[in-house]
Amino acid sequence: MRILFWNTHKNKAINPYIASLVYDNNIDILALSEYDANIDELNRMFSDNNQRLVKCNTLG
């Protein structure tokens, strides 16, 4: 199982990098901190690669 944690620092242009890393490295679980980009866009990018995004909000 591969897990990727990334503090995105509210970078709104981060989605292509996230999708590429997840796809290229066969990531099973993705955890994002300070994510402020468009979640629908990221979900579409995952769908294009036959991947699925399940959003789980947590209170830190």
Contacts in CASP RR format, 6 or more apart in sequence:
PFRMAT RR
TARGET T0000
AUTHOR 0000-0000-0000
METHOD contacts of the structure
MODEL  1
MRILFWNTHKNKAINPYIASLVYDNNIDILALSEYDANIDELNRMFSDNN
QRLVKCNTLG
1 28 0 8 1.000
1 29 0 8 1.000
2 25 0 8 1.000
2 26 0 8 1.000
2 27 0 8 1.000
2 28 0 8 1.000
2 29 0 8 1.000
3 27 0 8 1.000
3 28 0 8 1.000
3 29 0 8 1.000
3 30 0 8 1.000
3 31 0 8 1.000
4 21 0 8 1.000
4 22 0 8 1.000
4 25 0 8 1.000
4 27 0 8 1.000
4 29 0 8 1.000
4 30 0 8 1.000
4 31 0 8 1.000
5 31 0 8 1.000
5 32 0 8 1.000
5 33 0 8 1.000
6 18 0 8 1.000
6 21 0 8 1.000
6 30 0 8 1.000
6 31 0 8 1.000
6 32 0 8 1.000
6 33 0 8 1.000
7 32 0 8 1.000
7 33 0 8 1.000
7 34 0 8 1.000
8 14 0 8 1.000
8 18 0 8 1.000
8 32 0 8 1.000
8 33 0 8 1.000
8 34 0 8 1.000
8 35 0 8 1.000
8 36 0 8 1.000
8 37 0 8 1.000
9 34 0 8 1.000
10 34 0 8 1.000
10 35 0 8 1.000
10 36 0 8 1.000
11 36 0 8 1.000
11 37 0 8 1.000
12 36 0 8 1.000
12 37 0 8 1.000
12 38 0 8 1.000
13 37 0 8 1.000
14 35 0 8 1.000
14 37 0 8 1.000
15 37 0 8 1.000
15 38 0 8 1.000
15 41 0 8 1.000
15 42 0 8 1.000
15 45 0 8 1.000
16 45 0 8 1.000
18 30 0 8 1.000
18 32 0 8 1.000
18 42 0 8 1.000
18 45 0 8 1.000
19 42 0 8 1.000
19 45 0 8 1.000
19 46 0 8 1.000
19 49 0 8 1.000
21 27 0 8 1.000
22 30 0 8 1.000
22 46 0 8 1.000
22 51 0 8 1.000
23 49 0 8 1.000
23 51 0 8 1.000
30 53 0 8 1.000
39 53 0 8 1.000
39 55 0 8 1.000
42 53 0 8 1.000
43 53 0 8 1.000
46 52 0 8 1.000
46 53 0 8 1.000
END
